[in-house]
Amino acid sequence: MNALYLSPASCRLRLLARRWAALMLLACLFALAARPVLSQPAVGSTVRGALALGWGASVPLPEGDWRVAATPVFTQPNMKYEVIVLHHLRDDAPIPLLVVRHIRDNRTSGWPPLPCDAGPAREGSTEFMRSSHGSGSNDVVNRCSRVWPIGNLAQWRTGAASSERWWSDLGSSALAMESSANVTGVLLVQMSLQEHLKRRVYVEAFVRPPQGRTPAQFREAVVSGGGGVEAEMFSTWTAVYMASMQLSFLNLTPRPIIALGWATGPGTATAAAPVRPAAGQAVAGSAAPTAASAPAAAKPSPGAAVTAAPAAPAATPPTVAAASATVATTATTATTPAPAAPVASSAAIEQQNRDLQAQLDQMRKTLAQLQATVEKGAAQKAPAPQAEASRPFVPRPPAPHRKALVIGNDRYLHVAPLVNAVADAESMARTLQAVGFTVTRHINLDEKQFKQALRDFRMRVQGGDEVIVFFAGHGVQLGAANYLLPTDIRADHEEQVKDEAIPLQRILDDLNDRKAKFALAVIDACRDNPFQSKGRSIGGRGLAPTSAATGQMVMYSAGAGQQALDRLGPNDTERNGLFTRVLLREMTVPGQSVDRVLRNVRNEVVKLARGVGHEQTPALYDQAIGEFFFAP
C-alpha cells in the first residue's frame, strides 16, 4: 500500500491555513461577545432611551420612562409578528402610549403592502401628513409615516377592540392606562420601516396635540396650510424618529429620539394655534369630535376589510376604521361644547413662538446629522464630476448679444429670511460674466424695485439675443401660476400676493415679446412655503409646472412639491445651495451645450440629495431650438 507523501512546503501551508481559520473563528466570537445583545424586556419592566427587540435590534423611545404593558406574539404561516405595548409613567407626558410591532422572520415573496404607495387616502379618511421620507417603491429600505386624529382615546379603545381583529386580539386591557382620565384627544402617528424580504417594524405613537387645539382642529389647520410652527415641528420630529428608527432597527445602533417639546392640554389659545370650534364641536378635553372628523368619514369603502390579519397592517392600518367609528359615536353623544380656552397675551405668544422655533431649529440640525449617518456620509463631500471636455475653461469678454439678469432676495421683512439666495446670485453673476454675458445684478429687491428692474432689462433685450434670467429667493404657487416674491411682501391674503408678487409667466412673456433667440429662466425658489410659518394658508411648497414658449427653457431647482436643499448636512460648508453650486460647476465645462449642462445638473442634484435621504429632482421645461453654450 502506497503511503501518501506530503512535502514540507505542503505541511506548512496546511498548518498556516488551520491557524488562520482558528484566528478568524476567535475574531468572530470576540465580536459577538463585544456587542451588547439586549433581550426584549418583560411585562412590568421599565425601559427608557431604546426598546431592545431581543436580537440586536431596537427602536428609539420618546423621552421619559416607559412600562411594558403587554408582549403578545402572533404567528402566521409566513411570519411571526411580535408586539410590545408601552405606557408612559408620567401622567402628563406628550406621548402617553406606544405600540411597537416587528417581524424578524419574514418568508413572504415580493413586496408587502407599502403604506405610502397605497395611493391617496380613501374618500372620507382622516389620514394626513403622509410622507415616504425620500424612499421609493423599489428601494431596499422603505419608510412611511401617517397621522390620524382620535377624538377620545377611551372611546376609541372600546371601538378598536370590538371592530378590528388586530386590536381585538391584542386586548383592550393592554391599551388601558392608569392616566386615562387625563388622556382624551390624541394624534395617532404610524411610522413603518421595511427592509425588502427581511425585517419590518411599525411604531404607533399616540401623541397629545398642541395646546389649545383638538386633534381634528390640528389636522384641519395642517391640511389647509395654517398649521404654523407646530406643524413643521411635528413633521420634522417624525422625520427624526424615522431616521433614528432606521439606525436602531436595521443598523443595530441604538439612537435616542429628540423630545417633542410643545405644550399640551387645553391651556390657552395662541395666534399660531387658534381654537375655532365648529357647530356641535368641542375643544380639547371634550368627547365631541370636530367637523373634520364627520361621521361620514367613518364608513370604509365598499369591500374594505375591517378584519385584516395583523401580518399586513400597512395596507389599511387597524386604527383608521376604529378611530372613525369613535368619531361617529361621540358625534351623537356630545351636546354641550366645552368653553373655549382663554387667549394668551401677545408677549406670551411671541415668547412661545420663539421657544418653538428654537426647538424646531434644533430638530432640523439633529435630522441632518441623522440622515448623514444613515447614508454614511458618502455624498456629503462628493467629488466634482469630471469635465467632458479636456480643454480648460478660459474666461471670455462679454458679447453684445449675450445678456443676463440676476436677482437674489434673502432679506425678507415679513416672511422667513433665507440664507443662500444672495450668495447664489452673486456667484451666478460672476460665472455668467466669465462665460461672456453682460450681467445686470440686483440684490434684495422690494416690489417697486423688482418691477422696475424687469422693465429696464426688458428694454435692453433685442431680437436675436441670448438671454438668461436667474432668480434665487422665495417663490410660491397659486393655482396654476407661479410668483416670485419681493422682500417687502406681506400677503395678508392670496389676492394681495397676486397683486404684489411677480408672475413668472410675465417674465417669460416679456422675453418672448422681445424676440430673444434663446432664453433660459433658472428659478431657485423651491423652498418651504414662506407663508405657512405665519399661519396663512396661501399656496403650497414648490412651484407649478410651466409652459415655455418656442426658443425658451425653464429650470426649477426642485420638482413640484419638493424642497430645494441649501445644505447637505451640518458639515457642509459650501456657501451656495445644492442646485446652484452644481450648476455653477457645469456651466464652465467647455463644449457642453446648455441642454447637456442642465441634464447633468439634474442628475448630479438627484444623486447628492438622495445621498442624505432627500428627494430633489430639478424640473426642466425645454422648447429651445438649436444648440447654445455657456462656455463654447
N, C-alpha and C positions, 0 to 999 in steps of 0.2 A: 504494500500500500504506500503510495507516494505521499510524503509529508508536504504540507503547504509551506512554501518558503516566503518569508516576508523580509524585505531588505531593511537595514537600519533606518533608511530615509522614510520608508512607509510606516514603520513603527512610530517614528517621531511625529509624523503627520497625524496619525490616529490619536496619539496622546494629546497633541495640541487641540484637535477637534473636540475631544472629550472635555478637556479643561475649559475650552470656550463655551461649550454647551452648559457646563456646570456654572460658569460665571454668569451667563445670561439668565439661567434659572434663579440664581441668587438675586440678581438685579431685579427681576420681576417680583419676587417675593418681597424684597425690601420696599419696592414702590407700593405694593399693595398694603404693606404694613404701615408705611408712612402716611398714606391717605386716610384721613379720618372717615370711617364708614359709620354714619349716624343711622340708628334704627328709627323706624316710624314710632312716634310717641303713642303711649297707651291712653285709653279713655280715662279722663280725670286728671291727666298730667297738664302742666302749664308750660307753654313754649313762648319764645319771643325771637324776633330777628328773622329766622328762617325755619320752615317746616320741613324736616327730613322725611323722605319718602321710602327709606329703607334700603336703597341700592346705590347710594352715592349721589342721587339727585335730590333736589329740594326746590321749594318755591319760597319767594320772599314774603314776609308777613308785614302788614302795616304796623305802625308804631304801637308799642304797648305790650301787655301780657295777654296771652290767649289760652283758654282752657279747651282741651279736646273733649267735645261732647259726644261724638259717635265716630266709628270707623267701620262701616259696613263694606262688604265686598260683594259685587255682582259678577257672576260668571256666565259667559255665553260661549257658543261653540268656537268663535274665533278670537276671543279676548277675555281678559279678566280686568274688571273695572273696579278700582279701589277708591273709596270716598273717605274724606275726613271733614267733619263739621266742627268749626271752632267758634266759640263765643268770646267776645272781649270782656275782660274782667272789670273794666271801668264803665259805670252806668251811662256816662255822657260821652262815650267815645264816638268820634265821627264815623267809624265803621264798626257797628256792633256785631255783625255776623259775617262769617266767611265759610264758603263751601269749596273744597278742593277735590277735583275728580281727576284721576290719572290712569293711564293704561300703559303697562310696561310690556305686556305680552300681546302683540298685535300681529296676527297672521292673516289679516284680510288682504285681498289683492286689489290693486288700484287705489285711487284716492278715496278717502272717506268724504262725506259731505263737508264742504268748506263753508263756514258761516258767511264770510264776506263775499262769496261767489254765488249766493242764493238769489241774486237779483234784487230789485227794490223790495222793501218791506211790503207785505201784502196789504191791501186796502183795509184801513181801519186799525192797523197795528200802531202801537205807541212807540215802537223802536225808534231811536235816534242816535246820533253821534257814532255811526258805524265807521270803522277805519280798519284797513288791512295793514297799516304801518309799513308801507313800502313793499310788502310781499306780493307775489303774483301767484296765479293758479298753478303754474308748473314749477314753482320753486321747491327746493328740497324742504325748506322750512316755511311754513305758512302761519301767519299771525292774523288775528282778528279781535276786535273789541266792539261791543254794542252795549247800549244802555236802554233801560225801560223804567218808567216811573211806577211806583207802587204806592197807592193812596194810603193804605193802612196795613201794616205788616202783620198784625194779629189776625185780621180777617183774611188776608192773603194766605197765611199759613193754612187756615182751615180749608179754603178753596183749593189750594195747591194739593193738599193731601188727599182730597176727595176726587179731584178731576184729572190728575196726572199720575201715571203709573210710577214715574221716576220718584216723585215726591211721596207718593203713597208707600212705595217700597222702603224709602228712607225712614218714613215715620215722622209725624208732626212733633213728637216729643223731642226728636233730635234738633228741631228748629226752635223749640220753645226757649225763651230766655227769661232769666230772673228779672231782668230790667225791662220786660215787655211793656210795662206801663209807660216807660219813657221813650219807647220806640213806636212811632206812628208811621208817617210817610218816609219812604226811602227811595233811593235810586239804585236799581239793580244793574251792576256792571258785570257783564260776562266777558272774560278775557280767555282766548283759546290759543294754544300753541301746538302745532302738529309737525312732526318730522315724518317724511314720506316713508310709509310701510314700517314705521318704528313706533316711537313713543308719542303720546298725546297727553296734554294736561289742560284742564279747564279750571279757572278760578272765578267764582261768582262772589263778588263783594257787594254787600248791602250798605249803601252809603247814605248818611243823612244829608239832605240838600242844604244849600247855603242859607244862612239865617234870613228869615223874612220871606221865604218862598216855600210853597209846597212843591213836591216833585213834579206835578203836572205844570205848575207855573214856570218852573225852571226849564222844563222841556219846551214849553211854548216859546219862552224867551230865546232859547238856543236855536230852535228851528226858524224863528223869524229874524235871526241875526242880531238880537239885542241881549245876548247872554252876558256881555261885558267881560270883565277880567276873570270872573268866576268860571265862565265857560272856557276861556283859554287855559285857566289853571287846571280845570278838570280834564281837558283834553291832553294837556302836557303831562299831568300826573299819570294818566292812563298809559301814555307812551313810555314814560319812565318805568312803570310797572311791567310793561311788556318786555322792554329791554332787559330789566333785571331778571324777569322770569326766564328768558332765554338763556342767560348766563348761568342761572341757578339750576335749571332743569336739564338743559342739553349740554352745556359746557362743564357741568358739575362744579361750578364755582359759586358758592352762596354769595348773594349780594343783598344788602339791605335796601329797603324802599323808603324814599323820602316821604315825610308826613304830608297829608292833605290838610293844610292849616287854616281852612276857612272856618268861620264861626257857624254854629248850627243852632237849631231851636227856633221858636217863634221870634224872640228877640225884637229888634227894631228894624224897620224897613229903611233902606238907603236908596239914594238916587240911582245907583247901579243895579239895585235889586228891588224894583217896586213891587208892592203887593197889590194886585188888581183882581180880586175875586170876581168871577162872573156870577150871573144869577144862579142861585142854588148851589153855590160853590163855597167851600170853606178854606180858610188859611191853614198854615202849619199847625198841627196838633189836633185837627178835626178829622172825623172819619169820612167826611164828604169828599168826593173827588172833584176835579176841575173839569171844565168843559173840554179840555184837551183829551180827557180820558172818558169820552162819552160811552154809554152802553153799547152803541153800535159797533164800537171797536172791539167788543169782547167776542163777537161771533167769528169763529175761524172760517176760512174759505171752504166751499163745498168739497168734501172728500178729504179735508185735512185731518190727519190722525192726531188725536189728543192723548193717545196711549202709547206713544212711541217708546221703544225699548231704550234703556239708557246707553246702549252701545253707540248710538248715533245722535247725540244731543245737539250737534251743531246745526242740523238741517232745520229743526224747529225747537228752539230752546224750551225747556219744560216750564219756564216761568211765564211765558207770554200769555197763554190761554188762562192760566190761573190768575195772573195779575189783572187781566181784562175782566174775568169773572168777578173778582173782588170789586172792581170799579162799578160793575153793573149792580152788585148788591148794595154797595154803600150809597149809590146814587138814589136808591129808592128809600133808604132809611134816614138819611140826613135831612133835617128840616130847618134847623137854625144855624146859620153860619156863625163861626167864631168871630169875635171882634177883630178888626184889623190892628196890626202892630203899630205902635207909635213910630213916627218918622224921626230919625236921628238928626242932630244939628249938623249944619254944613261943615263945621270944623271936624266933628266926629266922622262924617262921611269922607272928608278929604284924608284924614289920618288912616281910616280903614282901607281906603283905596291905595294909599301909599304902601301900607303893610302888605296888602295882597299883591301889589305889583312887585315888591321886593321878593316875596316868596316865589312869584312866577318867574322872575329873572333867575333865581337860584335853581328852580326846576329845569329851566332851559339849559343852564350850564351842566347840570347833572345829566340831562338827557343826551347832550352832545358827547359827554365823556363816556357814557354807557354805549352809545351807538358806535363810537370809535373802538371801544373794547370788543364789542360784538364782531365787528369786521376786522379785528386785529390790526387796525391802523394801516391796512395795505394801501388804501387810496389816499391817506392823509397828505402824504408828500409825494404824489405820483410824479415821475419824471416827465418833462415836456416831450410831446411826440416828435419824432424825427422829421425833419423837413423833407418834403417830397422832392424838392429841387436841390441840387448840390451847390449851386452858386450862392454866395452870401447876399444878404439884403443890403442894398445901398440906398440911403435916403435920396429923394429926388426933389427938385424945386416945384412949387405949386404950378399947376397948369390952369389956364384961364377957364377951361370948360369943366373943371372938377371942383365942386363946391359942397360944403358940409355945414350943417347946423347942429351944434352940440349943446344940450341943456342938461344940467344936473341940479335937482332940488332935493335937499335933505333937511333944511332948517324950516320945517313946518311949524306954524304958530299955534294951530288949534287941533291938530291931529298928531299922531305919534311921529316924532322925527326919525330920520334914517341915519345910517352910519356911513355907508359906502357910496352913496349916489354922487356926491360932488367929486370924490376921488376917482370914481369910474369915468365921469365926464371929463375931468382934466387929463386922465391917461388916454382916453379916446381922442381928445383933441390933439394931443402931441403925436399920437400914432398916425392919425389922418394927415396931419401936416407932413410927417415923414414920408408918406406914400404919395404926396403930390396934390393934396386937396387944400384949397383956400378955406380956412375954418372960421366960422363965427361961433364963438363960445359964450354961453350965458350961465350964470350960477345963481341959484335961489331966486327965481323969478316969481313975483306975485301975479295976480290975474292981469292987471293992466300991462305990466312989463312983458308977460308971456305973450299976450295977444299982439303987442307992438313988435316983439321980436319976430313973430311969424309973418307979420305984414312986411317988415323990412326984408326978410330973407326971400319972401315970395317975389318981391320986385327985382331981386338980384338974379333969379333963375331965368335963363334964356333957353330957347329951343335948341335941342341937341346937347344940353349939359348932362353930365353925370353927377347925380346928387345923392347925398347921404344925410339922413336926419337921425340923430341919436338922442334918446331921452332916457335918463335914469331918475327915478323918483317914484312917487305914488301914482297908481292908476286904479281905476275902478270900472267894473262892467255894470251898466244899467240897461236892462233889457238886452237887445242885440247890439248895442253900441258901447264903445269904449271911450273913456275920458281920462285925460292926463291932468293931474291936479297941481294948480299953482300953490305957492307956500302959504297964502292967506285964506285958503278955502275954509269955510265954516260948515256949511252943509247941515243946516237945521232940518232940511227935508230934501227929498230926491229932486224936486224941480229946481231947487237952488243949485244943486250940483250941476244939473244940465245947463243952467244959465251961466255959472261962474267958471266951470272947468272947461278944458279944451278938448273938443271931439277929435279923436284920432283921424276919423274919416275926413274931417275938414283939411287936415294937413295933406293927406293923400290926394284929395280932390284938387287942392291948390297946385301940387306938383304936376298933376295930370293936365290941368288947365294951361300951365306954362310950357307944355310940350317938352318936358325933360326926356332925353333919350333913354336914360336909365335912372331909376330912383329906388333907393333902399331905405326903408324905415326900420331902425333897430330900437325896440322898446324894452327896456329893462325895468319893468314896473310890476312884475308878478309877485307881489308880496302879500302879506296878510291884509285883509280889508281894514283900511285906516279908521273907518267909522265904527267898527264893531266894538273897539275898546271904549267908545263913547256911549255905548248902549243904543246905537242907532241902527235900524235895520235898513241900510242903504247899500245896495249892491252886494257882491259876494267876492270870494277870493279869486284872483286870476282875471284874465281878460277873455272876452268872447272871440271866437274865430272871426276873421275879417276877410274882405274881398279886395284883392289887389287889382288895379287896372293894368291894361297891357303896358309892358315895359317897367312894371314895378315889382319889387319884392318887399315883403314884410316879415320880420322875425321877432318873436317874443322870447324872453329869457326862459319861459316855462310854458307848459301846455295849459289847457283850460282846467281850472280848479286846482292847479298846482302852485306851490310856493317856490320862489327862486331863492337859493341859498346865498347868504353873504359869506359864510364861513364853513369850512369842512370839519370844524371841531375846535376845541379850546386851544390847541397848539398851532392852529393855522394863523400865521402872522401876515398873510398877504393883505395888502391894502385895498385890493379890488375884489368885488363879488365874484362868485364862481363863474358865471356866464361871461362876464366882461373880461376876466383875466384870460380865459381860453380864447375868446375872440381876438383880443389884442395880440396874442401869440401867433395865431393862424394868419392874421392879416399881413404879417411881414414875411411870410414864406413866398419867395419869388415864383412866378409862373403858375400860381394856382388861380383858377377862375373863381369868381365870387360865389357861385353856387357850390363849388367844391369846398371852399373855405367854410361856408355856413353848414354844410353837411358834416364836415369834420368837427366843427364846434358842437353840433348837436350830439354826435356820437361820443365825444370826449366828456361832455357835461353829464350825459346819462351814466357813463361809466363811473365818473368821480362821485356823483350824487349817490348812486347805489352802493358805492363803497362805504358810505356812512349811514346806510339804511334809509335813504331818502329817494323819492321818485321825482325827478325833474327832467322833462323832455322838452327842449326848446321847440316852439312851433314855427314852421316856415311856410309862407304863402308866396308862391313863385309864379309870376306872369311875365318874367323878363324874356326878352328876345335878343339873341346874340350872346357873345361872351364878353364879360367885363372882369377887370382885375384890380385888386388893391395894389399889388406890387408886381407889375408886368415883368 
